[in-house]
Amino acid sequence: MKHASTDPTNPLTIGQAQVIVDEWIQTIGVRYFDELTNLAQLVEEVGEVARILSRTCGEQSCKTGVNPAHLKEQLPDELADVLFVVICLANQSGIDLTEALRRNLEKKTQRDSTRHRDNPKLSSG
């Protein structure tokens, strides 16, 4: 039987991801890194995402011998690394990311209900 985290036919909720990451940490990772170490890990992983995007979507060029298409193939894994560390930080801080995301989306909806629609920089015209 496949674990929910490895079965591509079984959608993974944020809550399930938090449980799976916690199980992974407890069984394979030994323990959570402290929060500051995880923050450093998060910054490192976000830097990897930035490196890929700056070279494949931005104006930065790749080093000699680096294939931009191969670099872009690494983006899903690097984004998953970011998500993994965010989940670790949430877990060790006792944060339910599902609820936090719901509240955050409500806040953004109230605050930005017309802000982006009224921004001339974002108009398609």
C-alpha positions as protocol buffer text, in pm:
chain_id: "A"
residue {
  index: 1
  type: MET
  ca { x: 0 y: 0 z: 0 }
}
residue {
  index: 2
  type: LYS
  ca { x: 132 y: 342 z: -94 }
}
residue {
  index: 3
  type: HIS
  ca { x: 170 y: 612 z: 167 }
}
residue {
  index: 4
  type: ALA
  ca { x: -38 y: 923 z: 91 }
}
residue {
  index: 5
  type: SER
  ca { x: 283 y: 1118 z: 38 }
}
residue {
  index: 6
  type: THR
  ca { x: 401 y: 891 z: -244 }
}
residue {
  index: 7
  type: ASP
  ca { x: 73 y: 809 z: -418 }
}
residue {
  index: 8
  type: PRO
  ca { x: 23 y: 1062 z: -701 }
}
residue {
  index: 9
  type: THR
  ca { x: -344 y: 965 z: -733 }
}
residue {
  index: 10
  type: ASN
  ca { x: -416 y: 1069 z: -373 }
}
residue {
  index: 11
  type: PRO
  ca { x: -427 y: 1449 z: -325 }
}
residue {
  index: 12
  type: LEU
  ca { x: -233 y: 1565 z: -22 }
}
residue {
  index: 13
  type: THR
  ca { x: -387 y: 1825 z: 206 }
}
residue {
  index: 14
  type: ILE
  ca { x: -179 y: 2074 z: 400 }
}
residue {
  index: 15
  type: GLY
  ca { x: -278 y: 1905 z: 724 }
}
residue {
  index: 16
  type: GLN
  ca { x: -175 y: 1564 z: 591 }
}
residue {
  index: 17
  type: ALA
  ca { x: 156 y: 1712 z: 477 }
}
residue {
  index: 18
  type: GLN
  ca { x: 216 y: 1844 z: 828 }
}
residue {
  index: 19
  type: VAL
  ca { x: 154 y: 1497 z: 975 }
}
residue {
  index: 20
  type: ILE
  ca { x: 371 y: 1323 z: 714 }
}
residue {
  index: 21
  type: VAL
  ca { x: 660 y: 1566 z: 764 }
}
residue {
  index: 22
  type: ASP
  ca { x: 634 y: 1522 z: 1141 }
}
residue {
  index: 23
  type: GLU
  ca { x: 639 y: 1142 z: 1099 }
}
residue {
  index: 24
  type: TRP
  ca { x: 941 y: 1173 z: 870 }
}
residue {
  index: 25
  type: ILE
  ca { x: 1125 y: 1393 z: 1119 }
}
residue {
  index: 26
  type: GLN
  ca { x: 1050 y: 1154 z: 1407 }
}
residue {
  index: 27
  type: THR
  ca { x: 1153 y: 838 z: 1218 }
}
residue {
  index: 28
  type: ILE
  ca { x: 1419 y: 944 z: 967 }
}
residue {
  index: 29
  type: GLY
  ca { x: 1527 y: 1295 z: 1056 }
}
residue {
  index: 30
  type: VAL
  ca { x: 1581 y: 1205 z: 1425 }
}
residue {
  index: 31
  type: ARG
  ca { x: 1454 y: 1544 z: 1549 }
}
residue {
  index: 32
  type: TYR
  ca { x: 1366 y: 1891 z: 1427 }
}
residue {
  index: 33
  type: PHE
  ca { x: 1653 y: 2133 z: 1380 }
}
residue {
  index: 34
  type: ASP
  ca { x: 1612 y: 2435 z: 1604 }
}
residue {
  index: 35
  type: GLU
  ca { x: 1409 y: 2721 z: 1459 }
}
residue {
  index: 36
  type: LEU
  ca { x: 1709 y: 2935 z: 1367 }
}
residue {
  index: 37
  type: THR
  ca { x: 1873 y: 2646 z: 1184 }
}
residue {
  index: 38
  type: ASN
  ca { x: 1547 y: 2585 z: 999 }
}
residue {
  index: 39
  type: LEU
  ca { x: 1530 y: 2954 z: 914 }
}
residue {
  index: 40
  type: ALA
  ca { x: 1879 y: 2930 z: 767 }
}
residue {
  index: 41
  type: GLN
  ca { x: 1769 y: 2619 z: 573 }
}
residue {
  index: 42
  type: LEU
  ca { x: 1464 y: 2808 z: 445 }
}
residue {
  index: 43
  type: VAL
  ca { x: 1676 y: 3100 z: 325 }
}
residue {
  index: 44
  type: GLU
  ca { x: 1912 y: 2856 z: 154 }
}
residue {
  index: 45
  type: GLU
  ca { x: 1626 y: 2678 z: -25 }
}
residue {
  index: 46
  type: VAL
  ca { x: 1462 y: 3005 z: -130 }
}
residue {
  index: 47
  type: GLY
  ca { x: 1801 y: 3104 z: -268 }
}
residue {
  index: 48
  type: GLU
  ca { x: 1801 y: 2791 z: -482 }
}
residue {
  index: 49
  type: VAL
  ca { x: 1459 y: 2886 z: -620 }
}
residue {
  index: 50
  type: ALA
  ca { x: 1586 y: 3238 z: -688 }
}
residue {
  index: 51
  type: ARG
  ca { x: 1894 y: 3104 z: -867 }
}
residue {
  index: 52
  type: ILE
  ca { x: 1681 y: 2890 z: -1097 }
}
residue {
  index: 53
  type: LEU
  ca { x: 1426 y: 3161 z: -1174 }
}
residue {
  index: 54
  type: SER
  ca { x: 1683 y: 3438 z: -1223 }
}
residue {
  index: 55
  type: ARG
  ca { x: 1855 y: 3224 z: -1486 }
}
residue {
  index: 56
  type: THR
  ca { x: 1550 y: 3075 z: -1658 }
}
residue {
  index: 57
  type: CYS
  ca { x: 1300 y: 3362 z: -1636 }
}
residue {
  index: 58
  type: GLY
  ca { x: 1517 y: 3659 z: -1546 }
}
residue {
  index: 59
  type: GLU
  ca { x: 1813 y: 3832 z: -1701 }
}
residue {
  index: 60
  type: GLN
  ca { x: 2088 y: 3631 z: -1529 }
}
residue {
  index: 61
  type: SER
  ca { x: 2277 y: 3390 z: -1754 }
}
residue {
  index: 62
  type: CYS
  ca { x: 2372 y: 3033 z: -1670 }
}
residue {
  index: 63
  type: LYS
  ca { x: 2731 y: 2933 z: -1613 }
}
residue {
  index: 64
  type: THR
  ca { x: 2907 y: 2772 z: -1907 }
}
residue {
  index: 65
  type: GLY
  ca { x: 2792 y: 2413 z: -1946 }
}
residue {
  index: 66
  type: VAL
  ca { x: 2467 y: 2458 z: -1752 }
}
residue {
  index: 67
  type: ASN
  ca { x: 2157 y: 2376 z: -1955 }
}
residue {
  index: 68
  type: PRO
  ca { x: 1872 y: 2618 z: -1867 }
}
residue {
  index: 69
  type: ALA
  ca { x: 1612 y: 2349 z: -1944 }
}
residue {
  index: 70
  type: HIS
  ca { x: 1780 y: 2112 z: -1698 }
}
residue {
  index: 71
  type: LEU
  ca { x: 1795 y: 2391 z: -1443 }
}
residue {
  index: 72
  type: LYS
  ca { x: 1420 y: 2456 z: -1480 }
}
residue {
  index: 73
  type: GLU
  ca { x: 1354 y: 2085 z: -1424 }
}
residue {
  index: 74
  type: GLN
  ca { x: 1497 y: 2133 z: -1073 }
}
residue {
  index: 75
  type: LEU
  ca { x: 1237 y: 2396 z: -979 }
}
residue {
  index: 76
  type: PRO
  ca { x: 967 y: 2156 z: -851 }
}
residue {
  index: 77
  type: ASP
  ca { x: 1214 y: 1985 z: -616 }
}
residue {
  index: 78
  type: GLU
  ca { x: 1349 y: 2316 z: -487 }
}
residue {
  index: 79
  type: LEU
  ca { x: 997 y: 2450 z: -425 }
}
residue {
  index: 80
  type: ALA
  ca { x: 918 y: 2127 z: -239 }
}
residue {
  index: 81
  type: ASP
  ca { x: 1231 y: 2184 z: -28 }
}
residue {
  index: 82
  type: VAL
  ca { x: 1098 y: 2530 z: 63 }
}
residue {
  index: 83
  type: LEU
  ca { x: 759 y: 2383 z: 152 }
}
residue {
  index: 84
  type: PHE
  ca { x: 920 y: 2108 z: 363 }
}
residue {
  index: 85
  type: VAL
  ca { x: 1112 y: 2360 z: 574 }
}
residue {
  index: 86
  type: VAL
  ca { x: 806 y: 2586 z: 610 }
}
residue {
  index: 87
  type: ILE
  ca { x: 610 y: 2284 z: 733 }
}
residue {
  index: 88
  type: CYS
  ca { x: 890 y: 2200 z: 979 }
}
residue {
  index: 89
  type: LEU
  ca { x: 880 y: 2555 z: 1117 }
}
residue {
  index: 90
  type: ALA
  ca { x: 501 y: 2542 z: 1147 }
}
residue {
  index: 91
  type: ASN
  ca { x: 507 y: 2203 z: 1317 }
}
residue {
  index: 92
  type: GLN
  ca { x: 765 y: 2299 z: 1575 }
}
residue {
  index: 93
  type: SER
  ca { x: 580 y: 2626 z: 1640 }
}
residue {
  index: 94
  type: GLY
  ca { x: 243 y: 2453 z: 1685 }
}
residue {
  index: 95
  type: ILE
  ca { x: 88 y: 2625 z: 1382 }
}
residue {
  index: 96
  type: ASP
  ca { x: -195 y: 2466 z: 1183 }
}
residue {
  index: 97
  type: LEU
  ca { x: -100 y: 2580 z: 833 }
}
residue {
  index: 98
  type: THR
  ca { x: -446 y: 2506 z: 692 }
}
residue {
  index: 99
  type: GLU
  ca { x: -606 y: 2747 z: 936 }
}
residue {
  index: 100
  type: ALA
  ca { x: -323 y: 2999 z: 900 }
}
residue {
  index: 101
  type: LEU
  ca { x: -362 y: 2999 z: 521 }
}
residue {
  index: 102
  type: ARG
  ca { x: -740 y: 3040 z: 547 }
}
residue {
  index: 103
  type: ARG
  ca { x: -701 y: 3340 z: 777 }
}
residue {
  index: 104
  type: ASN
  ca { x: -430 y: 3485 z: 554 }
}
residue {
  index: 105
  type: LEU
  ca { x: -647 y: 3455 z: 243 }
}
residue {
  index: 106
  type: GLU
  ca { x: -938 y: 3621 z: 425 }
}
residue {
  index: 107
  type: LYS
  ca { x: -708 y: 3905 z: 531 }
}
residue {
  index: 108
  type: LYS
  ca { x: -577 y: 3952 z: 176 }
}
residue {
  index: 109
  type: THR
  ca { x: -930 y: 3939 z: 31 }
}
residue {
  index: 110
  type: GLN
  ca { x: -1055 y: 4210 z: 266 }
}
residue {
  index: 111
  type: ARG
  ca { x: -747 y: 4427 z: 235 }
}
residue {
  index: 112
  type: ASP
  ca { x: -698 y: 4391 z: -141 }
}
residue {
  index: 113
  type: SER
  ca { x: -1057 y: 4356 z: -267 }
}
residue {
  index: 114
  type: THR
  ca { x: -1003 y: 4631 z: -526 }
}
residue {
  index: 115
  type: ARG
  ca { x: -635 y: 4716 z: -485 }
}
residue {
  index: 116
  type: HIS
  ca { x: -500 y: 4497 z: -767 }
}
residue {
  index: 117
  type: ARG
  ca { x: -797 y: 4542 z: -996 }
}
residue {
  index: 118
  type: ASP
  ca { x: -753 y: 4922 z: -968 }
}
residue {
  index: 119
  type: ASN
  ca { x: -377 y: 4912 z: -1022 }
}
residue {
  index: 120
  type: PRO
  ca { x: -300 y: 5055 z: -1368 }
}
residue {
  index: 121
  type: LYS
  ca { x: 32 y: 4870 z: -1368 }
}
residue {
  index: 122
  type: LEU
  ca { x: -159 y: 4541 z: -1372 }
}
residue {
  index: 123
  type: SER
  ca { x: -415 y: 4628 z: -1638 }
}
residue {
  index: 124
  type: SER
  ca { x: -395 y: 4422 z: -1953 }
}
residue {
  index: 125
  type: GLY
  ca { x: -487 y: 4710 z: -2177 }
}
